[in-house]
Amino acid sequence: MNVQENVQLVKDAFAALGRGDMQGLLALSAKDIEWVIPGENWPLAGTRRGHAGLVELFQTQSATMETSLMEPREFIAQGDRVLVVGYAKGKIKSTNTTWEDDWVFAITVRNGKLTHIREYIDTQALARAAS
């Protein structure tokens, strides 16, 4: 795939996320995808692998927080890498505390599928909102 096709695939993945379309996201993801969220002492932190890991990640996310806005603002691509710069806000369910987050996702695309995603998010702000 070329760079423009990689960017379109990532845009399609974010559209699926925005619709809550888990099957659509899985269809765009390699069976051995790896999704990394750095941090500790926060339910979403860690490395998830494969489609089962993605399902578990989004079940945990749904159980712990509400995201009222997930806005990818910029797509920067080179080769098989797409960086997405964005903004999100929402609420931690257990504390009813709101959060805001400027983020970057570093995404690798190979053979027309998402193969690796690493989130660079303010896990500390999210952890504080959860406590």
C-alpha atoms as an extended CHARMM CRD file, in Angstrom:
* protein
*
       131  EXT
         1         1  MET       CA              0.0000000000        0.0000000000        0.0000000000  PROA      1               0.0000000000
         2         2  ASN       CA              1.1300000000        3.5470000000       -0.5710000000  PROA      2               0.0000000000
         3         3  VAL       CA              1.1690000000        6.3280000000        2.0130000000  PROA      3               0.0000000000
         4         4  GLN       CA             -2.2350000000        7.7180000000        0.9870000000  PROA      4               0.0000000000
         5         5  GLU       CA             -3.8220000000        4.2600000000        1.2640000000  PROA      5               0.0000000000
         6         6  ASN       CA             -2.2680000000        3.8140000000        4.7100000000  PROA      6               0.0000000000
         7         7  VAL       CA             -3.6800000000        7.1540000000        5.8530000000  PROA      7               0.0000000000
         8         8  GLN       CA             -7.1210000000        6.2370000000        4.4910000000  PROA      8               0.0000000000
         9         9  LEU       CA             -7.0240000000        2.9020000000        6.3390000000  PROA      9               0.0000000000
        10        10  VAL       CA             -6.2050000000        4.7240000000        9.5930000000  PROA      10              0.0000000000
        11        11  LYS       CA             -8.9970000000        7.2530000000        8.9510000000  PROA      11              0.0000000000
        12        12  ASP       CA            -11.3780000000        4.3360000000        8.3720000000  PROA      12              0.0000000000
        13        13  ALA       CA            -10.2550000000        2.8090000000       11.6950000000  PROA      13              0.0000000000
        14        14  PHE       CA            -10.9420000000        6.0510000000       13.5550000000  PROA      14              0.0000000000
        15        15  ALA       CA            -14.3360000000        6.2850000000       11.8500000000  PROA      15              0.0000000000
        16        16  ALA       CA            -15.1170000000        2.7400000000       13.0610000000  PROA      16              0.0000000000
        17        17  LEU       CA            -14.0160000000        3.7170000000       16.5830000000  PROA      17              0.0000000000
        18        18  GLY       CA            -16.2290000000        6.7840000000       16.4590000000  PROA      18              0.0000000000
        19        19  ARG       CA            -19.2340000000        4.6690000000       15.4450000000  PROA      19              0.0000000000
        20        20  GLY       CA            -18.4800000000        2.0720000000       18.1120000000  PROA      20              0.0000000000
        21        21  ASP       CA            -18.0860000000       -0.4580000000       15.2740000000  PROA      21              0.0000000000
        22        22  MET       CA            -15.8740000000       -3.1280000000       16.8160000000  PROA      22              0.0000000000
        23        23  GLN       CA            -16.3410000000       -5.5230000000       13.8880000000  PROA      23              0.0000000000
        24        24  GLY       CA            -15.3110000000       -2.7830000000       11.4790000000  PROA      24              0.0000000000
        25        25  LEU       CA            -12.1720000000       -2.0970000000       13.5140000000  PROA      25              0.0000000000
        26        26  LEU       CA            -11.3210000000       -5.8020000000       13.6970000000  PROA      26              0.0000000000
        27        27  ALA       CA            -11.7330000000       -6.1060000000        9.9140000000  PROA      27              0.0000000000
        28        28  LEU       CA             -9.0720000000       -3.4060000000        9.4900000000  PROA      28              0.0000000000
        29        29  SER       CA             -6.7000000000       -5.0010000000       12.0210000000  PROA      29              0.0000000000
        30        30  ALA       CA             -4.2250000000       -7.8410000000       11.5650000000  PROA      30              0.0000000000
        31        31  LYS       CA             -5.0360000000      -10.9490000000       13.5730000000  PROA      31              0.0000000000
        32        32  ASP       CA             -1.7880000000      -10.4410000000       15.5310000000  PROA      32              0.0000000000
        33        33  ILE       CA             -2.2020000000       -6.6920000000       16.0970000000  PROA      33              0.0000000000
        34        34  GLU       CA             -0.4880000000       -5.2180000000       19.1210000000  PROA      34              0.0000000000
        35        35  TRP       CA             -1.9740000000       -2.1680000000       20.9090000000  PROA      35              0.0000000000
        36        36  VAL       CA              0.1960000000       -0.5080000000       23.5540000000  PROA      36              0.0000000000
        37        37  ILE       CA             -0.9420000000        2.0570000000       26.1210000000  PROA      37              0.0000000000
        38        38  PRO       CA              1.9650000000        3.0650000000       28.3770000000  PROA      38              0.0000000000
        39        39  GLY       CA              1.4780000000        3.5420000000       32.0830000000  PROA      39              0.0000000000
        40        40  GLU       CA              0.5520000000        1.6930000000       35.2210000000  PROA      40              0.0000000000
        41        41  ASN       CA             -2.1010000000        1.8080000000       37.9240000000  PROA      41              0.0000000000
        42        42  TRP       CA             -4.7330000000        2.4860000000       35.2890000000  PROA      42              0.0000000000
        43        43  PRO       CA             -7.0810000000       -0.1490000000       33.7990000000  PROA      43              0.0000000000
        44        44  LEU       CA             -6.2970000000        0.6630000000       30.1550000000  PROA      44              0.0000000000
        45        45  ALA       CA             -2.5040000000        0.6490000000       30.5110000000  PROA      45              0.0000000000
        46        46  GLY       CA             -0.6490000000       -2.3070000000       29.0670000000  PROA      46              0.0000000000
        47        47  THR       CA             -0.1560000000       -4.2480000000       25.8600000000  PROA      47              0.0000000000
        48        48  ARG       CA             -3.0590000000       -6.0360000000       24.1670000000  PROA      48              0.0000000000
        49        49  ARG       CA             -2.4540000000       -8.5850000000       21.4280000000  PROA      49              0.0000000000
        50        50  GLY       CA             -4.6990000000       -9.9940000000       18.7360000000  PROA      50              0.0000000000
        51        51  HSD       CA             -8.3770000000       -9.4640000000       18.1090000000  PROA      51              0.0000000000
        52        52  ALA       CA             -9.2510000000      -10.8350000000       21.5560000000  PROA      52              0.0000000000
        53        53  GLY       CA             -6.9590000000       -8.2400000000       23.1170000000  PROA      53              0.0000000000
        54        54  LEU       CA             -8.6890000000       -5.4400000000       21.2020000000  PROA      54              0.0000000000
        55        55  VAL       CA            -12.1100000000       -6.6490000000       22.2960000000  PROA      55              0.0000000000
        56        56  GLU       CA            -10.8970000000       -6.7910000000       25.9210000000  PROA      56              0.0000000000
        57        57  LEU       CA             -9.3880000000       -3.3000000000       25.6480000000  PROA      57              0.0000000000
        58        58  PHE       CA            -12.6160000000       -1.7470000000       24.4330000000  PROA      58              0.0000000000
        59        59  GLN       CA            -14.7360000000       -3.6440000000       26.9450000000  PROA      59              0.0000000000
        60        60  THR       CA            -12.5010000000       -2.2770000000       29.7110000000  PROA      60              0.0000000000
        61        61  GLN       CA            -12.6810000000        1.2060000000       28.2040000000  PROA      61              0.0000000000
        62        62  SER       CA            -16.4730000000        1.0540000000       27.9890000000  PROA      62              0.0000000000
        63        63  ALA       CA            -16.7680000000       -0.1520000000       31.5820000000  PROA      63              0.0000000000
        64        64  THR       CA            -14.4830000000        2.5340000000       33.0270000000  PROA      64              0.0000000000
        65        65  MET       CA            -15.0580000000        5.6970000000       31.0200000000  PROA      65              0.0000000000
        66        66  GLU       CA            -17.2780000000        7.6160000000       28.6680000000  PROA      66              0.0000000000
        67        67  THR       CA            -15.5980000000        9.3800000000       25.7800000000  PROA      67              0.0000000000
        68        68  SER       CA            -17.6560000000       12.3570000000       24.6560000000  PROA      68              0.0000000000
        69        69  LEU       CA            -15.1920000000       13.4930000000       21.9790000000  PROA      69              0.0000000000
        70        70  MET       CA            -12.4400000000       11.6310000000       20.0990000000  PROA      70              0.0000000000
        71        71  GLU       CA            -11.1120000000       13.9740000000       17.4600000000  PROA      71              0.0000000000
        72        72  PRO       CA             -8.2090000000       13.0220000000       15.1940000000  PROA      72              0.0000000000
        73        73  ARG       CA             -6.9090000000       16.3560000000       13.9330000000  PROA      73              0.0000000000
        74        74  GLU       CA             -3.7890000000       15.5710000000       11.9370000000  PROA      74              0.0000000000
        75        75  PHE       CA             -2.4720000000       12.5850000000        9.9880000000  PROA      75              0.0000000000
        76        76  ILE       CA              1.2740000000       12.4460000000        9.3130000000  PROA      76              0.0000000000
        77        77  ALA       CA              2.5480000000        9.5280000000        7.2690000000  PROA      77              0.0000000000
        78        78  GLN       CA              5.8040000000        8.1010000000        6.0150000000  PROA      78              0.0000000000
        79        79  GLY       CA              6.1920000000        4.6120000000        4.6300000000  PROA      79              0.0000000000
        80        80  ASP       CA              4.1700000000        2.1530000000        6.7100000000  PROA      80              0.0000000000
        81        81  ARG       CA              3.8000000000        4.5450000000        9.6810000000  PROA      81              0.0000000000
        82        82  VAL       CA              0.9430000000        6.9370000000       10.3210000000  PROA      82              0.0000000000
        83        83  LEU       CA              0.9740000000        9.3280000000       13.2590000000  PROA      83              0.0000000000
        84        84  VAL       CA             -2.3780000000       10.7030000000       14.3070000000  PROA      84              0.0000000000
        85        85  VAL       CA             -2.4890000000       13.8250000000       16.4810000000  PROA      85              0.0000000000
        86        86  GLY       CA             -5.7470000000       14.4410000000       18.2500000000  PROA      86              0.0000000000
        87        87  TYR       CA             -7.7990000000       15.4670000000       21.2250000000  PROA      87              0.0000000000
        88        88  ALA       CA            -10.2830000000       13.6250000000       23.4130000000  PROA      88              0.0000000000
        89        89  LYS       CA            -12.4310000000       14.3400000000       26.4210000000  PROA      89              0.0000000000
        90        90  GLY       CA            -14.7890000000       12.3760000000       28.5470000000  PROA      90              0.0000000000
        91        91  LYS       CA            -15.6520000000       11.2060000000       32.0430000000  PROA      91              0.0000000000
        92        92  ILE       CA            -14.4330000000        8.4540000000       34.3630000000  PROA      92              0.0000000000
        93        93  LYS       CA            -17.5450000000        6.5170000000       35.3800000000  PROA      93              0.0000000000
        94        94  SER       CA            -16.4800000000        5.5500000000       38.9100000000  PROA      94              0.0000000000
        95        95  THR       CA            -15.6350000000        9.1080000000       39.9880000000  PROA      95              0.0000000000
        96        96  ASN       CA            -17.8160000000       11.1210000000       37.6000000000  PROA      96              0.0000000000
        97        97  THR       CA            -14.6720000000       13.1950000000       36.9660000000  PROA      97              0.0000000000
        98        98  THR       CA            -14.0810000000       14.7030000000       33.5370000000  PROA      98              0.0000000000
        99        99  TRP       CA            -10.7890000000       14.4730000000       31.6730000000  PROA      99              0.0000000000
       100       100  GLU       CA             -9.2110000000       16.0700000000       28.6250000000  PROA      100             0.0000000000
       101       101  ASP       CA             -6.3470000000       14.6080000000       26.6480000000  PROA      101             0.0000000000
       102       102  ASP       CA             -4.1420000000       15.6890000000       23.7590000000  PROA      102             0.0000000000
       103       103  TRP       CA             -2.8040000000       12.5030000000       22.2240000000  PROA      103             0.0000000000
       104       104  VAL       CA             -0.7200000000       10.9430000000       19.4650000000  PROA      104             0.0000000000
       105       105  PHE       CA             -1.2180000000        7.4500000000       18.0940000000  PROA      105             0.0000000000
       106       106  ALA       CA              1.7210000000        5.8810000000       16.2490000000  PROA      106             0.0000000000
       107       107  ILE       CA              0.2440000000        3.2750000000       13.9060000000  PROA      107             0.0000000000
       108       108  THR       CA              1.9740000000        0.7470000000       11.6750000000  PROA      108             0.0000000000
       109       109  VAL       CA              0.1600000000       -0.5350000000        8.5930000000  PROA      109             0.0000000000
       110       110  ARG       CA              1.3090000000       -3.6410000000        6.7260000000  PROA      110             0.0000000000
       111       111  ASN       CA             -0.4100000000       -5.5210000000        3.9340000000  PROA      111             0.0000000000
       112       112  GLY       CA             -3.5310000000       -3.3800000000        4.2570000000  PROA      112             0.0000000000
       113       113  LYS       CA             -4.0390000000       -3.9990000000        7.9980000000  PROA      113             0.0000000000
       114       114  LEU       CA             -3.2780000000       -2.1880000000       11.2440000000  PROA      114             0.0000000000
       115       115  THR       CA             -0.4580000000       -4.1830000000       12.8720000000  PROA      115             0.0000000000
       116       116  HSD       CA              0.7670000000       -2.0300000000       15.7460000000  PROA      116             0.0000000000
       117       117  ILE       CA             -0.6940000000        0.9190000000       17.6510000000  PROA      117             0.0000000000
       118       118  ARG       CA              1.0610000000        2.7960000000       20.4260000000  PROA      118             0.0000000000
       119       119  GLU       CA             -0.8390000000        5.5470000000       22.1830000000  PROA      119             0.0000000000
       120       120  TYR       CA              0.9560000000        8.5500000000       23.6090000000  PROA      120             0.0000000000
       121       121  ILE       CA             -1.6650000000        9.9010000000       25.9700000000  PROA      121             0.0000000000
       122       122  ASP       CA             -1.7060000000       11.6650000000       29.3170000000  PROA      122             0.0000000000
       123       123  THR       CA             -2.2030000000        8.4970000000       31.3500000000  PROA      123             0.0000000000
       124       124  GLN       CA             -1.3860000000       10.4460000000       34.5290000000  PROA      124             0.0000000000
       125       125  ALA       CA             -4.3000000000       12.8460000000       33.9740000000  PROA      125             0.0000000000
       126       126  LEU       CA             -6.5920000000        9.8980000000       33.3050000000  PROA      126             0.0000000000
       127       127  ALA       CA             -5.3210000000        8.0450000000       36.3850000000  PROA      127             0.0000000000
       128       128  ARG       CA             -5.8900000000       11.1640000000       38.5210000000  PROA      128             0.0000000000
       129       129  ALA       CA             -9.4500000000       11.4760000000       37.2020000000  PROA      129             0.0000000000
       130       130  ALA       CA            -10.0250000000        7.8320000000       38.1150000000  PROA      130             0.0000000000
       131       131  SER       CA             -8.9360000000        8.2320000000       41.7480000000  PROA      131             0.0000000000
